[in-house]
Amino acid sequence: MQNPRARVWPGLPHPLGATWDGAGVNFALFSAHAEKVELCLFDAHGQREIERIVLPEYTDEVWHGYLPQAMPGQLYGYRVYGPYDPRSGHRFNPNKLLLDPYAKSIIGSLRWSDAHFGYRIGHPREDLSFDRRDNARGMPKCQVVDTAFTWGEERRPNVEWNRSIFYEAHVKGLTCLHPDIPQPLRGTVAGLAWPSMVDHMKSLGVTGLELLPVHAFLDDRTLVEKGLRNYWGYNSIGYFALDPRYLATGRPSEFKAMVRRLHDAGIEVLLDVVYNHTAEGNHLGPTLSFRGIDNASYYKLVPNDRRYYWDSTGCGNTLDVGHPRVLQLVLDSLRYWVQEMHVDGFRFDLTSSLAREGLSYDPGAAFFDAIRQDPILSAVKLIAEPWDLGAGGYQVGGYPPGWSEWNGKYRDAVRRFWKGDAGLIPEMASRLAGSSDLFNHRGRRPWASVNFVTAHDGFTLHDLVSYNHKHNEANLEDNRDGINENDSWNCGVEGRTDDPEILKLRARQKRNMLATLLLSQGVPMLLAGDEIGNSQGGNNNTYCQDNETSWIKWEEVDETMLTFAREVAAIRHAHPVFHRSRFFRGRSEGGYADILWLRPDGSEMSEEDWQYGEARTLGMLLTGDPGDYYTTPAGQREWDRAFLLLLNAHHEPMEFALPAAPGWELFIDTFAEDGLGGMRRYDGGAVFQLQGRSLALLARRDS
């Protein structure tokens, strides 16, 4: 690599970051309050600083310069000069090497020491003191990259929302114990695209792989000192760079190759992104990037005491997306992942924090407006985690058009219903039918509801039916972490058991909830591993468990459960009645009905039936007749068979009279050992024995 010290040109204030143009590299860094910025260049190993170059130009609050001899592979960082005045919101400290917020590659890992803090740890004035130690040797380094990649004939799947099935997974956890994946590729993005992994997702009917955070992130110092790691990755420090631990080769192009292979298989790639906070923590956190570049611009600060951070995330700080340059950072990052890396959508962590104007949630926030008018971002899948930890942050159903939402109310209702709680029939009906009470406004569709029963945060499906209480002792927080309200039921024994009756009940309960999820209107999201019975030993907060507690155990596959999951997913895909593109209308004035709710005697439910709090049985008849309402994008009417879905959360069997028809065919009976029921046939008007704590799905034979 040539030494780029020969000459520095003025360069341009855009694009931000380090951009190679084939002849040299333009460096541009936003800081509204800095007084000087030094670009620090490092040797190929990132150990020795070989040059410091003052960026010569300052235009529109951007510091910039151009190095005509710099090339891809060059390692760099910044030192930013300015006032150190925490009470005024400024925390500049040029003794600290800083990561470029726009770095597209970050090399090396952080080696924790007190030198990473802008103040003297242990000083009586805490963060009001000033630390002069240089932290460069322990810092990862930014790397200039060449983004060229040959995509070939790759095409985006562009799966219709209503035909989507998402699969939430962790890059390492999904692949690192898979016996078919070569050892060097396990735990990396390359492992995701290995043929056996792709085939597994295809067999489940998965249309979208939703990955936990892959942006560069840090392991908290407190975790490292305990011998733990930030496994989930919700501790971002770079929004353009892949975390190097997920790359087998160290080259970002590895991610592009994975996307191309999944797209070839018809599977979209969605990223869980964490733009609500960074890894720099609260006022006592380290100075690694944003804090040292322009603390007062990047973060929300307490209005009457700017020494402290206003925090709606529970992570110590909140990015100020209301600032135009911070909003630009988020949008530039999103566009980079769509245009350069070809991802198909995003799930936004704690989205309510991004939509706070001032300190209050606002459905008309600048963040929403900017994405809605963006021709690139408005066309991809956008999923909100519709809450944060601040006042008024729980906003399920309160997001604007163009957004889908993780439906936490769906999760809670399904768990409580199958646990046997009373008084849930009205809510369960709404959740099965797409949660129109939450989402049917402003032209939103059923796919605004992303339905889930389990996710990375909480119990797995197996643990949901095996534990009444969390067992997080391995997190070394005295079991205080993780939520206490799990709406779980251990079926009679806490944890592992050899009791055959309890094991049968647990298997049935898992089938009940999985079938409910896949047969509900809206978009189902499966937690990776649930389909094979994966357990985390009762730990409902494995954020710090980078070990076999969290990794999917492919050597312990429940083949019966896997076959059941595949069959139910196939039913969903094959029959549009389970993924309607519009909300049900119920019964029209002319008597036409697209959905009917039935009592066990086969008659339609009355208002009195809906109010009966002890009911735990529900019948849902989907007529399959589209009328003039359900049509494909090409204008074709979506005819389907009539289906009858029966749910019984009571421990006793219930006789259910089948509607009059030439006959019915049994597709699913979760009481059966395989959950499928053998396709038995019944006459119209016959009585179906709906067993205790079971679900059945029947299709009318003459449709």
C-alpha angles and dihedrals in degrees: 000000000000119000105251095204095103099093143347120213126197094252123181135295090232145101096030116232130033111318124185113206099183095269104049145333129273115210120200128172128179117224121148096188104036122115098200138000126207123199110215118204122201138197121259092273095049092235103104126051106222102179144009116204125186109226100240103208137058115191127166091344091309123118112211148168140162126230108201095196100044118111141187111291094043111137118218149157138179139249113201125199125207143106120324099211111135093181088063093043097256121126105166115159117167090194087076121080108223133207118237109247087218097048110137094199131029119194126203132007134273115264105204122233138140088261091078091069121087092219135049108272109227093022112138090235091050112195092005087073122082129234120209100187119120113237099186098111092058096044128095113237133232117240131209109233139195105226096197114132134161108234095179115187094343114148129186112247092224091198113198112251095238092052094051128116114183126208114202112209145159114234094229099031093053097050114021096086098035107123095207096056115087112253096244091055099047113112093019137099088252088063090057090064096048109126097244091051092048090047090052092054092045091051089055092053091246113168099174132037108208109199125204111238115315096171113113109280140171136238108238113247092234090055094047091052088055093049092253134117138216091254100172094050101226090143104085125187100165126037099191100041128082113230104258093225088072095055121088093192101028090239119120088217086077088074091052091052089053092051091049093053094047091048089052086057092050094252121133123216120226126182129216102224129195109205094143097081142357137228092260093089126196130331090297094052129108127278105237109137129324095034093056095039098053115331094177092056102040101046138053106243129196103268098225096037113030092186087082133061124239103230127196094155103063088234100098101262143037125214112238100234087171088074109091095227093048090048087050090053091055094046094044089051093050093048091048091056092046100042102031102029097030098227116165104218150335141243108211116216114227091352095181088072089060091051100053114118101203101331101327131084111252123185086205094053120147090248091061093042093050094052094042093057095041109105092210103041098038089061098058130075111278119192124181129205086216101212145054134183097266129099111287091007099129102093108157105165092011100100125109128252116291094043133100120200139212099249104221090174089061091053093049095046095049093047094048094044095053091042085062102251115160130236097037103111097099093048094044090053090053093048093048090051096052103275095271088170087069105031111023098104138092091021095299117155135216090269088069082084113075100194122208139161097190135018138171089281106069138008123342114239091261092050091046089067095036106050135049092188137036118258104201100147091124089066088069094229097111090257091291095120125083127043121297097205102076100148086221131145125201093205092237108319130059111240128329119019140165094209104126095207093052091047090052091050092049092050090050093049090052090051090048094055096040092050091046090053096049095044097049124099113253128050117311119218118199122201108231110253097026089099091062099039098258116182134199093197093254096306107140097182109047093160090126100036107101092170142074091303088075104023117096110253104223093177090066101055118163096219094189091055092046093052090048092051091050093049095049092047089051090052090052093050094045097051122055090198086080096050105036116175093220136045117264117262097203114212118353126212090262092057096256113141129189092185134022130186113218138200120223089262089061097250124122115271117258129212088260091055091054090053096050101111098196095058114117100167126084135178121200119190115196105194097201092218109129096195106187092314112073113060136151120246085263091058098254118142113247104230118181142164119276112257130197117205115194124191125187117179093170117104091232125073118257127209110227122194110222116226117261110273137126088271150315133236122210114232101166133019111167090194089069116090092247094035093235104091100217098269092277118184130229134187121243110270092023120136115250117206103226104195124222115282094004143120128217133190121197131179125209110247099215097054 
